[in-house]
Amino acid sequence: MNNRKISTVRGMHDTYGTSFYKQRSIIESFIKVVSLLNFTPMNTPIIEHSEVFLRTLGDSSDVVMKEMYTFLDKSNDSVTLRPEGTAGIARALISNGFTQNLPQKYFYYGPMFRYERPQQGRLRQFNQVGLEFFGKGSYFEDCEVIRAAHHFLIELDIKKDVKLKINTIGKTDSRKSFIKEIKAYFYSNKKKLSSDSLKRLDRNPLRILDSKAPEDIALLEKAPVIYDFLKTEEVNSFKNVKSTLKELDISFTVDPYLVRGLDYYSDTTFEFTLTKNDRFAVLAGGRYDNLINELGGGKISGVGWAAGVERLESLLLKGPLINLPILLIPTNEKYMNYVLRISNKLYFQNVKNQILDHFNLKKSLKYANKVKAKIVLIIGDEEFKSSKFSLKNLESGTQVTVNEKELFEKIKNE
């Protein structure tokens, strides 16, 4: 018999206690902000047909190349655990016939899965919040989703710790011309590239622009810049994004090397990163004009963003206020029915409570101190006979005897 201690799958963590409440408060803040901006909730399946991601994320992306959890189901169909949220929302837009009535604004939250090396703020099962805006492809839509992100980070009280970077990577034709030029430039400097960038050179040269390796950063100083390849309407659209963000008092910096890792992006891209650590992306997104078309839904523009809940949690200085339970301590099993009745009354008064069935005062108080309870109600022989309780405040050490009527008033004042 194998007695080896069972453990979680690598890169997948249990969430409990304070961490659970923090993550829930992040999601609640997110829902509050995006609901006020009239985004509609959308919950898509965790498993999709693999083609949903293969047709949209791009063969050259790291996600498709090595990070997707893909397998054959019992019908021999290839299915994938969703690695990100946008492709599934786009598929749902088509599947449910929503493409006929634009604009459509959706928000989502839930677990995503990527098989990559676990590290701080990056797990193989992680949670994301995100939103998508499908419309006519105007600069206003770009600004609207950035505005939602801005308000969300303010709501979490972390806006002061992050900065917004924006860029445009142009539409497909402009980008092709730029990629041809940038590829030739990097080939001529092949010996100076980092090992990671060498792997990306043929597959996805745009990702080299996003490299944090010192040798790549040095090369970028003389590299071609995307703005020299943009058409007039693309330049004007980006100008409008910048002027509208200024109008909204949303500060930003333009980063010509800001690209996204998935092939479906075009035009505006943006990231909120830590002010003290550029490599720590808190929230990121951009526009995609070909995603719906790739899935057979016609030429519909979209723009959106996503943020990792675990990453956001790591930035919260203080968690939500969690009410401590009142612990009910019967010293004998024969008092349980009475205690259950009182527990129910507390419940209907919205008072968090828990019954301890140790029937041992010393053990019960030890447990109460361990879980940092503030108030305990002790029911022994004397209390039961007189229908009273010994109410003990574990923080102050004070103990008083109260009847049922006095109990609720006393709890409010403790």
Rosetta blueprint (number, residue, H / E / L):
1 M L
2 N L
3 N L
4 R L
5 K L
6 I L
7 S L
8 T L
9 V L
10 R L
11 G L
12 M L
13 H L
14 D L
15 T L
16 Y L
17 G H
18 T H
19 S H
20 F H
21 Y H
22 K H
23 Q H
24 R H
25 S H
26 I H
27 I H
28 E H
29 S H
30 F H
31 I H
32 K H
33 V H
34 V H
35 S H
36 L H
37 L L
38 N L
39 F L
40 T E
41 P E
42 M L
43 N L
44 T L
45 P L
46 I L
47 I E
48 E E
49 H E
50 S H
51 E H
52 V H
53 F H
54 L H
55 R H
56 T H
57 L H
58 G L
59 D L
60 S L
61 S L
62 D H
63 V H
64 V H
65 M H
66 K H
67 E H
68 M L
69 Y E
70 T E
71 F E
72 L E
73 D L
74 K L
75 S L
76 N L
77 D L
78 S E
79 V E
80 T E
81 L E
82 R L
83 P L
84 E L
85 G L
86 T H
87 A H
88 G H
89 I H
90 A H
91 R H
92 A H
93 L H
94 I H
95 S H
96 N L
97 G L
98 F H
99 T H
100 Q H
101 N L
102 L L
103 P L
104 Q E
105 K E
106 Y E
107 F E
108 Y E
109 Y E
110 G E
111 P E
112 M E
113 F E
114 R L
115 Y L
116 E L
117 R L
118 P L
119 Q E
120 Q L
121 G L
122 R E
123 L L
124 R L
125 Q E
126 F E
127 N E
128 Q E
129 V E
130 G E
131 L E
132 E E
133 F E
134 F E
135 G E
136 K L
137 G L
138 S L
139 Y H
140 F H
141 E H
142 D H
143 C H
144 E H
145 V H
146 I H
147 R H
148 A H
149 A H
150 H H
151 H H
152 F H
153 L H
154 I H
155 E H
156 L L
157 D L
158 I L
159 K H
160 K H
161 D H
162 V E
163 K E
164 L E
165 K E
166 I E
167 N E
168 T E
169 I L
170 G L
171 K L
172 T H
173 D H
174 S H
175 R H
176 K H
177 S H
178 F H
179 I H
180 K H
181 E H
182 I H
183 K H
184 A H
185 Y H
186 F H
187 Y H
188 S H
189 N L
190 K H
191 K H
192 K H
193 L L
194 S L
195 S H
196 D H
197 S H
198 L H
199 K H
200 R H
201 L H
202 D H
203 R H
204 N L
205 P H
206 L H
207 R H
208 I H
209 L H
210 D H
211 S L
212 K L
213 A L
214 P H
215 E H
216 D H
217 I H
218 A H
219 L H
220 L H
221 E L
222 K L
223 A L
224 P L
225 V L
226 I H
227 Y H
228 D H
229 F H
230 L L
231 K L
232 T H
233 E H
234 E H
235 V H
236 N H
237 S H
238 F H
239 K H
240 N H
241 V H
242 K H
243 S H
244 T H
245 L H
246 K H
247 E H
248 L L
249 D L
250 I L
251 S L
252 F L
253 T E
254 V E
255 D L
256 P L
257 Y L
258 L L
259 V L
260 R L
261 G L
262 L L
263 D L
264 Y L
265 Y L
266 S E
267 D E
268 T E
269 T E
270 F E
271 E E
272 F E
273 T E
274 L E
275 T L
276 K L
277 N E
278 D E
279 R E
280 F E
281 A E
282 V E
283 L E
284 A E
285 G E
286 G E
287 R E
288 Y E
289 D L
290 N L
291 L H
292 I H
293 N H
294 E H
295 L L
296 G L
297 G L
298 G L
299 K L
300 I L
301 S E
302 G E
303 V E
304 G E
305 W E
306 A E
307 A E
308 G E
309 V H
310 E H
311 R H
312 L H
313 E H
314 S H
315 L H
316 L L
317 L L
318 K L
319 G L
320 P L
321 L L
322 I L
323 N L
324 L L
325 P L
326 I E
327 L E
328 L E
329 I E
330 P E
331 T L
332 N L
333 E H
334 K H
335 Y H
336 M H
337 N H
338 Y H
339 V H
340 L H
341 R H
342 I H
343 S H
344 N H
345 K H
346 L H
347 Y H
348 F H
349 Q L
350 N L
351 V L
352 K L
353 N E
354 Q E
355 I E
356 L L
357 D L
358 H L
359 F L
360 N L
361 L H
362 K H
363 K H
364 S H
365 L H
366 K H
367 Y H
368 A H
369 N H
370 K H
371 V L
372 K L
373 A L
374 K L
375 I E
376 V E
377 L E
378 I E
379 I E
380 G L
381 D H
382 E H
383 E H
384 F H
385 K H
386 S H
387 S L
388 K E
389 F E
390 S E
391 L E
392 K E
393 N E
394 L L
395 E L
396 S L
397 G L
398 T L
399 Q E
400 V E
401 T E
402 V E
403 N E
404 E H
405 K H
406 E H
407 L H
408 F H
409 E H
410 K H
411 I H
412 K H
413 N H
414 E L
